Amino acid sequence: MMEKENCVICGKETPYPKDMNIEQRDNYIEGVGQLCIDCYIDLYNKKYRDNFKT
Ligand SMILES: [Zn+2]
């Protein structure tokens, strides 16, 4: 059985095996780690909002 990466934020299992090249994964943030799609979208929505804060 292949071990899957867990989301670094919510701990939910992602579809990406631990031995998968990070360049081939989606939702991976360098220096942070693997995120699930929900947390990734959440993070980017926040980032987007922050950009428009003055
Ligand atoms: Zn997550």
mmCIF file of the protein (N, C-alpha, C, O) and its ligand, coordinates in Angstrom:
data_MODEL
# 
_entry.id   MODEL 
# 
loop_
_entity.id 
_entity.type 
_entity.pdbx_number_of_molecules 
1 polymer     1 
2 non-polymer 1 
# 
_entity_poly.entity_id                      1 
_entity_poly.type                           'polypeptide(L)' 
_entity_poly.nstd_linkage                   no 
_entity_poly.nstd_monomer                   no 
_entity_poly.pdbx_seq_one_letter_code       MMEKENCVICGKETPYPKDMNIEQRDNYIEGVGQLCIDCYIDLYNKKYRDNFKT 
_entity_poly.pdbx_seq_one_letter_code_can   MMEKENCVICGKETPYPKDMNIEQRDNYIEGVGQLCIDCYIDLYNKKYRDNFKT 
_entity_poly.pdbx_strand_id                 A 
# 
loop_
_entity_poly_seq.entity_id 
_entity_poly_seq.num 
_entity_poly_seq.mon_id 
_entity_poly_seq.hetero 
1 1  MET n 
1 2  MET n 
1 3  GLU n 
1 4  LYS n 
1 5  GLU n 
1 6  ASN n 
1 7  CYS n 
1 8  VAL n 
1 9  ILE n 
1 10 CYS n 
1 11 GLY n 
1 12 LYS n 
1 13 GLU n 
1 14 THR n 
1 15 PRO n 
1 16 TYR n 
1 17 PRO n 
1 18 LYS n 
1 19 ASP n 
1 20 MET n 
1 21 ASN n 
1 22 ILE n 
1 23 GLU n 
1 24 GLN n 
1 25 ARG n 
1 26 ASP n 
1 27 ASN n 
1 28 TYR n 
1 29 ILE n 
1 30 GLU n 
1 31 GLY n 
1 32 VAL n 
1 33 GLY n 
1 34 GLN n 
1 35 LEU n 
1 36 CYS n 
1 37 ILE n 
1 38 ASP n 
1 39 CYS n 
1 40 TYR n 
1 41 ILE n 
1 42 ASP n 
1 43 LEU n 
1 44 TYR n 
1 45 ASN n 
1 46 LYS n 
1 47 LYS n 
1 48 TYR n 
1 49 ARG n 
1 50 ASP n 
1 51 ASN n 
1 52 PHE n 
1 53 LYS n 
1 54 THR n 
# 
loop_
_struct_asym.id 
_struct_asym.entity_id 
A 1 
B 2 
# 
loop_
_chem_comp.id 
_chem_comp.type 
_chem_comp.mon_nstd_flag 
ARG 'L-peptide linking' y 
ASN 'L-peptide linking' y 
ASP 'L-peptide linking' y 
CYS 'L-peptide linking' y 
GLN 'L-peptide linking' y 
GLU 'L-peptide linking' y 
GLY 'peptide linking'   y 
ILE 'L-peptide linking' y 
LEU 'L-peptide linking' y 
LYS 'L-peptide linking' y 
MET 'L-peptide linking' y 
PHE 'L-peptide linking' y 
PRO 'L-peptide linking' y 
THR 'L-peptide linking' y 
TYR 'L-peptide linking' y 
VAL 'L-peptide linking' y 
ZN  non-polymer         . 
# 
_pdbx_entity_nonpoly.entity_id   2 
_pdbx_entity_nonpoly.name        ? 
_pdbx_entity_nonpoly.comp_id     ZN 
# 
_pdbx_nonpoly_scheme.asym_id         B 
_pdbx_nonpoly_scheme.entity_id       2 
_pdbx_nonpoly_scheme.mon_id          ZN 
_pdbx_nonpoly_scheme.ndb_seq_num     1 
_pdbx_nonpoly_scheme.pdb_seq_num     101 
_pdbx_nonpoly_scheme.auth_seq_num    101 
_pdbx_nonpoly_scheme.pdb_mon_id      ZN 
_pdbx_nonpoly_scheme.auth_mon_id     ZN 
_pdbx_nonpoly_scheme.pdb_strand_id   A 
_pdbx_nonpoly_scheme.pdb_ins_code    . 
# 
loop_
_atom_site.group_PDB 
_atom_site.id 
_atom_site.type_symbol 
_atom_site.label_atom_id 
_atom_site.label_alt_id 
_atom_site.label_comp_id 
_atom_site.label_asym_id 
_atom_site.label_entity_id 
_atom_site.label_seq_id 
_atom_site.pdbx_PDB_ins_code 
_atom_site.Cartn_x 
_atom_site.Cartn_y 
_atom_site.Cartn_z 
_atom_site.occupancy 
_atom_site.B_iso_or_equiv 
_atom_site.pdbx_formal_charge 
_atom_site.auth_seq_id 
_atom_site.auth_comp_id 
_atom_site.auth_asym_id 
_atom_site.auth_atom_id 
_atom_site.pdbx_PDB_model_num 
ATOM   1   N  N  . MET A 1 1  ? 0.844   -1.202 0.000   1.00 0.00 ? 1   MET A N  1 
ATOM   2   C  CA . MET A 1 1  ? 0.000   0.000  0.000   1.00 0.00 ? 1   MET A CA 1 
ATOM   3   C  C  . MET A 1 1  ? 0.879   1.253  0.000   1.00 0.00 ? 1   MET A C  1 
ATOM   4   O  O  . MET A 1 1  ? 1.828   1.360  0.777   1.00 0.00 ? 1   MET A O  1 
ATOM   5   N  N  . MET A 1 2  ? 0.556   2.176  -0.864  1.00 0.00 ? 2   MET A N  1 
ATOM   6   C  CA . MET A 1 2  ? 1.324   3.387  -0.955  1.00 0.00 ? 2   MET A CA 1 
ATOM   7   C  C  . MET A 1 2  ? 0.801   4.420  0.026   1.00 0.00 ? 2   MET A C  1 
ATOM   8   O  O  . MET A 1 2  ? -0.401  4.665  0.119   1.00 0.00 ? 2   MET A O  1 
ATOM   9   N  N  . GLU A 1 3  ? 1.726   5.016  0.752   1.00 0.00 ? 3   GLU A N  1 
ATOM   10  C  CA . GLU A 1 3  ? 1.318   6.038  1.712   1.00 0.00 ? 3   GLU A CA 1 
ATOM   11  C  C  . GLU A 1 3  ? 1.046   7.348  1.003   1.00 0.00 ? 3   GLU A C  1 
ATOM   12  O  O  . GLU A 1 3  ? 1.793   7.757  0.114   1.00 0.00 ? 3   GLU A O  1 
ATOM   13  N  N  . LYS A 1 4  ? -0.022  7.994  1.402   1.00 0.00 ? 4   LYS A N  1 
ATOM   14  C  CA . LYS A 1 4  ? -0.401  9.263  0.776   1.00 0.00 ? 4   LYS A CA 1 
ATOM   15  C  C  . LYS A 1 4  ? 0.004   10.425 1.677   1.00 0.00 ? 4   LYS A C  1 
ATOM   16  O  O  . LYS A 1 4  ? 0.094   10.299 2.898   1.00 0.00 ? 4   LYS A O  1 
ATOM   17  N  N  . GLU A 1 5  ? 0.238   11.539 1.035   1.00 0.00 ? 5   GLU A N  1 
ATOM   18  C  CA . GLU A 1 5  ? 0.526   12.761 1.786   1.00 0.00 ? 5   GLU A CA 1 
ATOM   19  C  C  . GLU A 1 5  ? -0.746  13.255 2.468   1.00 0.00 ? 5   GLU A C  1 
ATOM   20  O  O  . GLU A 1 5  ? -1.842  13.142 1.919   1.00 0.00 ? 5   GLU A O  1 
ATOM   21  N  N  . ASN A 1 6  ? -0.588  13.794 3.654   1.00 0.00 ? 6   ASN A N  1 
ATOM   22  C  CA . ASN A 1 6  ? -1.714  14.441 4.310   1.00 0.00 ? 6   ASN A CA 1 
ATOM   23  C  C  . ASN A 1 6  ? -1.598  15.950 4.132   1.00 0.00 ? 6   ASN A C  1 
ATOM   24  O  O  . ASN A 1 6  ? -0.499  16.498 4.043   1.00 0.00 ? 6   ASN A O  1 
ATOM   25  N  N  . CYS A 1 7  ? -2.723  16.593 4.083   1.00 0.00 ? 7   CYS A N  1 
ATOM   26  C  CA . CYS A 1 7  ? -2.747  18.048 3.992   1.00 0.00 ? 7   CYS A CA 1 
ATOM   27  C  C  . CYS A 1 7  ? -2.084  18.646 5.238   1.00 0.00 ? 7   CYS A C  1 
ATOM   28  O  O  . CYS A 1 7  ? -2.391  18.238 6.358   1.00 0.00 ? 7   CYS A O  1 
ATOM   29  N  N  . VAL A 1 8  ? -1.177  19.609 5.047   1.00 0.00 ? 8   VAL A N  1 
ATOM   30  C  CA . VAL A 1 8  ? -0.456  20.182 6.186   1.00 0.00 ? 8   VAL A CA 1 
ATOM   31  C  C  . VAL A 1 8  ? -1.343  21.086 7.038   1.00 0.00 ? 8   VAL A C  1 
ATOM   32  O  O  . VAL A 1 8  ? -0.991  21.416 8.170   1.00 0.00 ? 8   VAL A O  1 
ATOM   33  N  N  . ILE A 1 9  ? -2.477  21.481 6.504   1.00 0.00 ? 9   ILE A N  1 
ATOM   34  C  CA . ILE A 1 9  ? -3.368  22.368 7.255   1.00 0.00 ? 9   ILE A CA 1 
ATOM   35  C  C  . ILE A 1 9  ? -4.451  21.594 8.000   1.00 0.00 ? 9   ILE A C  1 
ATOM   36  O  O  . ILE A 1 9  ? -4.584  21.733 9.216   1.00 0.00 ? 9   ILE A O  1 
ATOM   37  N  N  . CYS A 1 10 ? -5.221  20.786 7.288   1.00 0.00 ? 10  CYS A N  1 
ATOM   38  C  CA . CYS A 1 10 ? -6.347  20.105 7.940   1.00 0.00 ? 10  CYS A CA 1 
ATOM   39  C  C  . CYS A 1 10 ? -6.065  18.635 8.242   1.00 0.00 ? 10  CYS A C  1 
ATOM   40  O  O  . CYS A 1 10 ? -6.826  17.993 8.966   1.00 0.00 ? 10  CYS A O  1 
ATOM   41  N  N  . GLY A 1 11 ? -4.972  18.097 7.691   1.00 0.00 ? 11  GLY A N  1 
ATOM   42  C  CA . GLY A 1 11 ? -4.609  16.717 7.986   1.00 0.00 ? 11  GLY A CA 1 
ATOM   43  C  C  . GLY A 1 11 ? -5.336  15.676 7.151   1.00 0.00 ? 11  GLY A C  1 
ATOM   44  O  O  . GLY A 1 11 ? -5.131  14.476 7.333   1.00 0.00 ? 11  GLY A O  1 
ATOM   45  N  N  . LYS A 1 12 ? -6.171  16.121 6.250   1.00 0.00 ? 12  LYS A N  1 
ATOM   46  C  CA . LYS A 1 12 ? -6.913  15.223 5.385   1.00 0.00 ? 12  LYS A CA 1 
ATOM   47  C  C  . LYS A 1 12 ? -5.966  14.580 4.366   1.00 0.00 ? 12  LYS A C  1 
ATOM   48  O  O  . LYS A 1 12 ? -5.007  15.203 3.910   1.00 0.00 ? 12  LYS A O  1 
ATOM   49  N  N  . GLU A 1 13 ? -6.251  13.341 4.027   1.00 0.00 ? 13  GLU A N  1 
ATOM   50  C  CA . GLU A 1 13 ? -5.410  12.647 3.061   1.00 0.00 ? 13  GLU A CA 1 
ATOM   51  C  C  . GLU A 1 13 ? -5.579  13.244 1.666   1.00 0.00 ? 13  GLU A C  1 
ATOM   52  O  O  . GLU A 1 13 ? -6.696  13.510 1.222   1.00 0.00 ? 13  GLU A O  1 
ATOM   53  N  N  . THR A 1 14 ? -4.463  13.448 0.990   1.00 0.00 ? 14  THR A N  1 
ATOM   54  C  CA . THR A 1 14 ? -4.501  13.950 -0.390  1.00 0.00 ? 14  THR A CA 1 
ATOM   55  C  C  . THR A 1 14 ? -4.318  12.777 -1.356  1.00 0.00 ? 14  THR A C  1 
ATOM   56  O  O  . THR A 1 14 ? -3.925  11.691 -0.931  1.00 0.00 ? 14  THR A O  1 
ATOM   57  N  N  . PRO A 1 15 ? -4.595  12.975 -2.640  1.00 0.00 ? 15  PRO A N  1 
ATOM   58  C  CA . PRO A 1 15 ? -4.429  11.869 -3.593  1.00 0.00 ? 15  PRO A CA 1 
ATOM   59  C  C  . PRO A 1 15 ? -2.972  11.601 -3.963  1.00 0.00 ? 15  PRO A C  1 
ATOM   60  O  O  . PRO A 1 15 ? -2.707  10.723 -4.785  1.00 0.00 ? 15  PRO A O  1 
ATOM   61  N  N  . TYR A 1 16 ? -2.027  12.328 -3.384  1.00 0.00 ? 16  TYR A N  1 
ATOM   62  C  CA . TYR A 1 16 ? -0.642  12.228 -3.832  1.00 0.00 ? 16  TYR A CA 1 
ATOM   63  C  C  . TYR A 1 16 ? 0.206   11.340 -2.944  1.00 0.00 ? 16  TYR A C  1 
ATOM   64  O  O  . TYR A 1 16 ? 0.318   11.583 -1.742  1.00 0.00 ? 16  TYR A O  1 
ATOM   65  N  N  . PRO A 1 17 ? 0.806   10.309 -3.531  1.00 0.00 ? 17  PRO A N  1 
ATOM   66  C  CA . PRO A 1 17 ? 1.690   9.439  -2.757  1.00 0.00 ? 17  PRO A CA 1 
ATOM   67  C  C  . PRO A 1 17 ? 2.938   10.186 -2.302  1.00 0.00 ? 17  PRO A C  1 
ATOM   68  O  O  . PRO A 1 17 ? 3.395   11.119 -2.962  1.00 0.00 ? 17  PRO A O  1 
ATOM   69  N  N  . LYS A 1 18 ? 3.483   9.760  -1.159  1.00 0.00 ? 18  LYS A N  1 
ATOM   70  C  CA . LYS A 1 18 ? 4.649   10.434 -0.583  1.00 0.00 ? 18  LYS A CA 1 
ATOM   71  C  C  . LYS A 1 18 ? 5.873   10.409 -1.497  1.00 0.00 ? 18  LYS A C  1 
ATOM   72  O  O  . LYS A 1 18 ? 6.721   11.299 -1.434  1.00 0.00 ? 18  LYS A O  1 
ATOM   73  N  N  . ASP A 1 19 ? 5.959   9.394  -2.335  1.00 0.00 ? 19  ASP A N  1 
ATOM   74  C  CA . ASP A 1 19 ? 7.147   9.314  -3.195  1.00 0.00 ? 19  ASP A CA 1 
ATOM   75  C  C  . ASP A 1 19 ? 6.944   9.987  -4.555  1.00 0.00 ? 19  ASP A C  1 
ATOM   76  O  O  . ASP A 1 19 ? 7.790   9.873  -5.442  1.00 0.00 ? 19  ASP A O  1 
ATOM   77  N  N  . MET A 1 20 ? 5.840   10.675 -4.711  1.00 0.00 ? 20  MET A N  1 
ATOM   78  C  CA . MET A 1 20 ? 5.587   11.382 -5.964  1.00 0.00 ? 20  MET A CA 1 
ATOM   79  C  C  . MET A 1 20 ? 6.396   12.670 -6.001  1.00 0.00 ? 20  MET A C  1 
ATOM   80  O  O  . MET A 1 20 ? 6.494   13.392 -5.009  1.00 0.00 ? 20  MET A O  1 
ATOM   81  N  N  . ASN A 1 21 ? 6.968   12.941 -7.158  1.00 0.00 ? 21  ASN A N  1 
ATOM   82  C  CA . ASN A 1 21 ? 7.722   14.175 -7.341  1.00 0.00 ? 21  ASN A CA 1 
ATOM   83  C  C  . ASN A 1 21 ? 6.820   15.386 -7.098  1.00 0.00 ? 21  ASN A C  1 
ATOM   84  O  O  . ASN A 1 21 ? 5.715   15.465 -7.636  1.00 0.00 ? 21  ASN A O  1 
ATOM   85  N  N  . ILE A 1 22 ? 7.297   16.319 -6.290  1.00 0.00 ? 22  ILE A N  1 
ATOM   86  C  CA . ILE A 1 22 ? 6.445   17.472 -5.940  1.00 0.00 ? 22  ILE A CA 1 
ATOM   87  C  C  . ILE A 1 22 ? 6.109   18.335 -7.159  1.00 0.00 ? 22  ILE A C  1 
ATOM   88  O  O  . ILE A 1 22 ? 5.108   19.052 -7.173  1.00 0.00 ? 22  ILE A O  1 
ATOM   89  N  N  . GLU A 1 23 ? 6.952   18.251 -8.162  1.00 0.00 ? 23  GLU A N  1 
ATOM   90  C  CA . GLU A 1 23 ? 6.690   19.027 -9.380  1.00 0.00 ? 23  GLU A CA 1 
ATOM   91  C  C  . GLU A 1 23 ? 5.509   18.465 -10.174 1.00 0.00 ? 23  GLU A C  1 
ATOM   92  O  O  . GLU A 1 23 ? 4.934   19.146 -11.023 1.00 0.00 ? 23  GLU A O  1 
ATOM   93  N  N  . GLN A 1 24 ? 5.166   17.232 -9.885  1.00 0.00 ? 24  GLN A N  1 
ATOM   94  C  CA . GLN A 1 24 ? 4.044   16.602 -10.587 1.00 0.00 ? 24  GLN A CA 1 
ATOM   95  C  C  . GLN A 1 24 ? 2.728   16.721 -9.829  1.00 0.00 ? 24  GLN A C  1 
ATOM   96  O  O  . GLN A 1 24 ? 1.671   16.316 -10.312 1.00 0.00 ? 24  GLN A O  1 
ATOM   97  N  N  . ARG A 1 25 ? 2.822   17.286 -8.631  1.00 0.00 ? 25  ARG A N  1 
ATOM   98  C  CA . ARG A 1 25 ? 1.617   17.392 -7.813  1.00 0.00 ? 25  ARG A CA 1 
ATOM   99  C  C  . ARG A 1 25 ? 0.952   18.734 -7.992  1.00 0.00 ? 25  ARG A C  1 
ATOM   100 O  O  . ARG A 1 25 ? 1.590   19.728 -8.338  1.00 0.00 ? 25  ARG A O  1 
ATOM   101 N  N  . ASP A 1 26 ? -0.349  18.742 -7.748  1.00 0.00 ? 26  ASP A N  1 
ATOM   102 C  CA . ASP A 1 26 ? -1.056  20.006 -7.642  1.00 0.00 ? 26  ASP A CA 1 
ATOM   103 C  C  . ASP A 1 26 ? -1.181  20.352 -6.167  1.00 0.00 ? 26  ASP A C  1 
ATOM   104 O  O  . ASP A 1 26 ? -1.054  19.484 -5.303  1.00 0.00 ? 26  ASP A O  1 
ATOM   105 N  N  . ASN A 1 27 ? -1.424  21.587 -5.893  1.00 0.00 ? 27  ASN A N  1 
ATOM   106 C  CA . ASN A 1 27 ? -1.698  22.055 -4.524  1.00 0.00 ? 27  ASN A CA 1 
ATOM   107 C  C  . ASN A 1 27 ? -0.518  21.901 -3.581  1.00 0.00 ? 27  ASN A C  1 
ATOM   108 O  O  . ASN A 1 27 ? -0.688  21.852 -2.363  1.00 0.00 ? 27  ASN A O  1 
ATOM   109 N  N  . TYR A 1 28 ? 0.681   21.825 -4.150  1.00 0.00 ? 28  TYR A N  1 
ATOM   110 C  CA . TYR A 1 28 ? 1.865   21.745 -3.297  1.00 0.00 ? 28  TYR A CA 1 
ATOM   111 C  C  . TYR A 1 28 ? 2.516   23.120 -3.245  1.00 0.00 ? 28  TYR A C  1 
ATOM   112 O  O  . TYR A 1 28 ? 2.753   23.745 -4.278  1.00 0.00 ? 28  TYR A O  1 
ATOM   113 N  N  . ILE A 1 29 ? 2.801   23.581 -2.040  1.00 0.00 ? 29  ILE A N  1 
ATOM   114 C  CA . ILE A 1 29 ? 3.443   24.880 -1.888  1.00 0.00 ? 29  ILE A CA 1 
ATOM   115 C  C  . ILE A 1 29 ? 4.824   24.684 -1.292  1.00 0.00 ? 29  ILE A C  1 
ATOM   116 O  O  . ILE A 1 29 ? 4.969   24.120 -0.208  1.00 0.00 ? 29  ILE A O  1 
ATOM   117 N  N  . GLU A 1 30 ? 5.829   25.151 -2.001  1.00 0.00 ? 30  GLU A N  1 
ATOM   118 C  CA . GLU A 1 30 ? 7.196   24.993 -1.535  1.00 0.00 ? 30  GLU A CA 1 
ATOM   119 C  C  . GLU A 1 30 ? 7.398   25.733 -0.224  1.00 0.00 ? 30  GLU A C  1 
ATOM   120 O  O  . GLU A 1 30 ? 6.981   26.882 -0.083  1.00 0.00 ? 30  GLU A O  1 
ATOM   121 N  N  . GLY A 1 31 ? 8.028   25.084 0.723   1.00 0.00 ? 31  GLY A N  1 
ATOM   122 C  CA . GLY A 1 31 ? 8.252   25.676 2.027   1.00 0.00 ? 31  GLY A CA 1 
ATOM   123 C  C  . GLY A 1 31 ? 7.087   25.471 2.972   1.00 0.00 ? 31  GLY A C  1 
ATOM   124 O  O  . GLY A 1 31 ? 7.198   25.724 4.172   1.00 0.00 ? 31  GLY A O  1 
ATOM   125 N  N  . VAL A 1 32 ? 5.979   25.017 2.437   1.00 0.00 ? 32  VAL A N  1 
ATOM   126 C  CA . VAL A 1 32 ? 4.805   24.743 3.272   1.00 0.00 ? 32  VAL A CA 1 
ATOM   127 C  C  . VAL A 1 32 ? 4.512   23.244 3.256   1.00 0.00 ? 32  VAL A C  1 
ATOM   128 O  O  . VAL A 1 32 ? 4.511   22.590 4.299   1.00 0.00 ? 32  VAL A O  1 
ATOM   129 N  N  . GLY A 1 33 ? 4.268   22.717 2.077   1.00 0.00 ? 33  GLY A N  1 
ATOM   130 C  CA . GLY A 1 33 ? 3.996   21.295 1.950   1.00 0.00 ? 33  GLY A CA 1 
ATOM   131 C  C  . GLY A 1 33 ? 2.762   21.028 1.121   1.00 0.00 ? 33  GLY A C  1 
ATOM   132 O  O  . GLY A 1 33 ? 2.274   21.887 0.387   1.00 0.00 ? 33  GLY A O  1 
ATOM   133 N  N  . GLN A 1 34 ? 2.274   19.808 1.261   1.00 0.00 ? 34  GLN A N  1 
ATOM   134 C  CA . GLN A 1 34 ? 1.115   19.392 0.478   1.00 0.00 ? 34  GLN A CA 1 
ATOM   135 C  C  . GLN A 1 34 ? -0.179  19.856 1.114   1.00 0.00 ? 34  GLN A C  1 
ATOM   136 O  O  . GLN A 1 34 ? -0.409  19.669 2.309   1.00 0.00 ? 34  GLN A O  1 
ATOM   137 N  N  . LEU A 1 35 ? -1.010  20.456 0.302   1.00 0.00 ? 35  LEU A N  1 
ATOM   138 C  CA . LEU A 1 35 ? -2.326  20.889 0.755   1.00 0.00 ? 35  LEU A CA 1 
ATOM   139 C  C  . LEU A 1 35 ? -3.402  20.113 0.020   1.00 0.00 ? 35  LEU A C  1 
ATOM   140 O  O  . LEU A 1 35 ? -3.189  19.680 -1.112  1.00 0.00 ? 35  LEU A O  1 
ATOM   141 N  N  . CYS A 1 36 ? -4.543  19.934 0.640   1.00 0.00 ? 36  CYS A N  1 
ATOM   142 C  CA . CYS A 1 36 ? -5.682  19.383 -0.086  1.00 0.00 ? 36  CYS A CA 1 
ATOM   143 C  C  . CYS A 1 36 ? -6.292  20.512 -0.909  1.00 0.00 ? 36  CYS A C  1 
ATOM   144 O  O  . CYS A 1 36 ? -5.994  21.685 -0.681  1.00 0.00 ? 36  CYS A O  1 
ATOM   145 N  N  . ILE A 1 37 ? -7.124  20.164 -1.840  1.00 0.00 ? 37  ILE A N  1 
ATOM   146 C  CA . ILE A 1 37 ? -7.685  21.170 -2.743  1.00 0.00 ? 37  ILE A CA 1 
ATOM   147 C  C  . ILE A 1 37 ? -8.479  22.233 -1.990  1.00 0.00 ? 37  ILE A C  1 
ATOM   148 O  O  . ILE A 1 37 ? -8.443  23.411 -2.346  1.00 0.00 ? 37  ILE A O  1 
ATOM   149 N  N  . ASP A 1 38 ? -9.191  21.816 -0.955  1.00 0.00 ? 38  ASP A N  1 
ATOM   150 C  CA . ASP A 1 38 ? -10.002 22.776 -0.192  1.00 0.00 ? 38  ASP A CA 1 
ATOM   151 C  C  . ASP A 1 38 ? -9.148  23.844 0.488   1.00 0.00 ? 38  ASP A C  1 
ATOM   152 O  O  . ASP A 1 38 ? -9.443  25.037 0.415   1.00 0.00 ? 38  ASP A O  1 
ATOM   153 N  N  . CYS A 1 39 ? -8.076  23.386 1.155   1.00 0.00 ? 39  CYS A N  1 
ATOM   154 C  CA . CYS A 1 39 ? -7.203  24.319 1.862   1.00 0.00 ? 39  CYS A CA 1 
ATOM   155 C  C  . CYS A 1 39 ? -6.438  25.197 0.875   1.00 0.00 ? 39  CYS A C  1 
ATOM   156 O  O  . CYS A 1 39 ? -6.184  26.373 1.137   1.00 0.00 ? 39  CYS A O  1 
ATOM   157 N  N  . TYR A 1 40 ? -6.079  24.613 -0.250  1.00 0.00 ? 40  TYR A N  1 
ATOM   158 C  CA . TYR A 1 40 ? -5.355  25.360 -1.271  1.00 0.00 ? 40  TYR A CA 1 
ATOM   159 C  C  . TYR A 1 40 ? -6.197  26.524 -1.785  1.00 0.00 ? 40  TYR A C  1 
ATOM   160 O  O  . TYR A 1 40 ? -5.727  27.658 -1.880  1.00 0.00 ? 40  TYR A O  1 
ATOM   161 N  N  . ILE A 1 41 ? -7.434  26.222 -2.109  1.00 0.00 ? 41  ILE A N  1 
ATOM   162 C  CA . ILE A 1 41 ? -8.345  27.254 -2.593  1.00 0.00 ? 41  ILE A CA 1 
ATOM   163 C  C  . ILE A 1 41 ? -8.571  28.309 -1.516  1.00 0.00 ? 41  ILE A C  1 
ATOM   164 O  O  . ILE A 1 41 ? -8.569  29.510 -1.786  1.00 0.00 ? 41  ILE A O  1 
ATOM   165 N  N  . ASP A 1 42 ? -8.764  27.833 -0.293  1.00 0.00 ? 42  ASP A N  1 
ATOM   166 C  CA . ASP A 1 42 ? -8.959  28.710 0.847   1.00 0.00 ? 42  ASP A CA 1 
ATOM   167 C  C  . ASP A 1 42 ? -7.794  29.680 1.006   1.00 0.00 ? 42  ASP A C  1 
ATOM   168 O  O  . ASP A 1 42 ? -7.989  30.885 1.166   1.00 0.00 ? 42  ASP A O  1 
ATOM   169 N  N  . LEU A 1 43 ? -6.577  29.133 0.961   1.00 0.00 ? 43  LEU A N  1 
ATOM   170 C  CA . LEU A 1 43 ? -5.360  29.911 1.121   1.00 0.00 ? 43  LEU A CA 1 
ATOM   171 C  C  . LEU A 1 43 ? -5.241  30.955 0.024   1.00 0.00 ? 43  LEU A C  1 
ATOM   172 O  O  . LEU A 1 43 ? -4.878  32.103 0.279   1.00 0.00 ? 43  LEU A O  1 
ATOM   173 N  N  . TYR A 1 44 ? -5.549  30.550 -1.183  1.00 0.00 ? 44  TYR A N  1 
ATOM   174 C  CA . TYR A 1 44 ? -5.421  31.483 -2.293  1.00 0.00 ? 44  TYR A CA 1 
ATOM   175 C  C  . TYR A 1 44 ? -6.514  32.525 -2.302  1.00 0.00 ? 44  TYR A C  1 
ATOM   176 O  O  . TYR A 1 44 ? -6.295  33.643 -2.769  1.00 0.00 ? 44  TYR A O  1 
ATOM   177 N  N  . ASN A 1 45 ? -7.669  32.190 -1.805  1.00 0.00 ? 45  ASN A N  1 
ATOM   178 C  CA . ASN A 1 45 ? -8.719  33.188 -1.661  1.00 0.00 ? 45  ASN A CA 1 
ATOM   179 C  C  . ASN A 1 45 ? -8.314  34.248 -0.651  1.00 0.00 ? 45  ASN A C  1 
ATOM   180 O  O  . ASN A 1 45 ? -8.554  35.439 -0.849  1.00 0.00 ? 45  ASN A O  1 
ATOM   181 N  N  . LYS A 1 46 ? -7.689  33.791 0.451   1.00 0.00 ? 46  LYS A N  1 
ATOM   182 C  CA . LYS A 1 46 ? -7.225  34.711 1.481   1.00 0.00 ? 46  LYS A CA 1 
ATOM   183 C  C  . LYS A 1 46 ? -6.148  35.632 0.939   1.00 0.00 ? 46  LYS A C  1 
ATOM   184 O  O  . LYS A 1 46 ? -6.152  36.838 1.183   1.00 0.00 ? 46  LYS A O  1 
ATOM   185 N  N  . LYS A 1 47 ? -5.220  35.031 0.194   1.00 0.00 ? 47  LYS A N  1 
ATOM   186 C  CA . LYS A 1 47 ? -4.119  35.771 -0.391  1.00 0.00 ? 47  LYS A CA 1 
ATOM   187 C  C  . LYS A 1 47 ? -4.671  36.833 -1.354  1.00 0.00 ? 47  LYS A C  1 
ATOM   188 O  O  . LYS A 1 47 ? -4.205  37.972 -1.395  1.00 0.00 ? 47  LYS A O  1 
ATOM   189 N  N  . TYR A 1 48 ? -5.652  36.424 -2.104  1.00 0.00 ? 48  TYR A N  1 
ATOM   190 C  CA . TYR A 1 48 ? -6.287  37.304 -3.071  1.00 0.00 ? 48  TYR A CA 1 
ATOM   191 C  C  . TYR A 1 48 ? -6.935  38.486 -2.363  1.00 0.00 ? 48  TYR A C  1 
ATOM   192 O  O  . TYR A 1 48 ? -6.797  39.634 -2.786  1.00 0.00 ? 48  TYR A O  1 
ATOM   193 N  N  . ARG A 1 49 ? -7.644  38.184 -1.279  1.00 0.00 ? 49  ARG A N  1 
ATOM   194 C  CA . ARG A 1 49 ? -8.292  39.243 -0.510  1.00 0.00 ? 49  ARG A CA 1 
ATOM   195 C  C  . ARG A 1 49 ? -7.264  40.185 0.103   1.00 0.00 ? 49  ARG A C  1 
ATOM   196 O  O  . ARG A 1 49 ? -7.442  41.403 0.102   1.00 0.00 ? 49  ARG A O  1 
ATOM   197 N  N  . ASP A 1 50 ? -6.172  39.599 0.633   1.00 0.00 ? 50  ASP A N  1 
ATOM   198 C  CA . ASP A 1 50 ? -5.131  40.404 1.260   1.00 0.00 ? 50  ASP A CA 1 
ATOM   199 C  C  . ASP A 1 50 ? -4.518  41.404 0.279   1.00 0.00 ? 50  ASP A C  1 
ATOM   200 O  O  . ASP A 1 50 ? -4.140  42.512 0.657   1.00 0.00 ? 50  ASP A O  1 
ATOM   201 N  N  . ASN A 1 51 ? -4.430  40.997 -0.964  1.00 0.00 ? 51  ASN A N  1 
ATOM   202 C  CA . ASN A 1 51 ? -3.855  41.858 -1.989  1.00 0.00 ? 51  ASN A CA 1 
ATOM   203 C  C  . ASN A 1 51 ? -4.684  43.114 -2.216  1.00 0.00 ? 51  ASN A C  1 
ATOM   204 O  O  . ASN A 1 51 ? -4.188  44.129 -2.705  1.00 0.00 ? 51  ASN A O  1 
ATOM   205 N  N  . PHE A 1 52 ? -5.944  43.022 -1.852  1.00 0.00 ? 52  PHE A N  1 
ATOM   206 C  CA . PHE A 1 52 ? -6.822  44.162 -2.088  1.00 0.00 ? 52  PHE A CA 1 
ATOM   207 C  C  . PHE A 1 52 ? -7.097  44.945 -0.809  1.00 0.00 ? 52  PHE A C  1 
ATOM   208 O  O  . PHE A 1 52 ? -7.892  45.885 -0.796  1.00 0.00 ? 52  PHE A O  1 
ATOM   209 N  N  . LYS A 1 53 ? -6.430  44.542 0.255   1.00 0.00 ? 53  LYS A N  1 
ATOM   210 C  CA . LYS A 1 53 ? -6.510  45.279 1.511   1.00 0.00 ? 53  LYS A CA 1 
ATOM   211 C  C  . LYS A 1 53 ? -5.572  46.460 1.438   1.00 0.00 ? 53  LYS A C  1 
ATOM   212 O  O  . LYS A 1 53 ? -4.470  46.350 0.900   1.00 0.00 ? 53  LYS A O  1 
ATOM   213 N  N  . THR A 1 54 ? -5.994  47.577 1.971   1.00 0.00 ? 54  THR A N  1 
ATOM   214 C  CA . THR A 1 54 ? -5.098  48.739 1.943   1.00 0.00 ? 54  THR A CA 1 
ATOM   215 C  C  . THR A 1 54 ? -4.618  49.124 3.320   1.00 0.00 ? 54  THR A C  1 
ATOM   216 O  O  . THR A 1 54 ? -3.858  50.081 3.463   1.00 0.00 ? 54  THR A O  1 
HETATM 217 ZN ZN . ZN  B 2 .  ? -6.634  20.533 3.894   1.00 0.00 2 101 ZN  A ZN 1 
# 
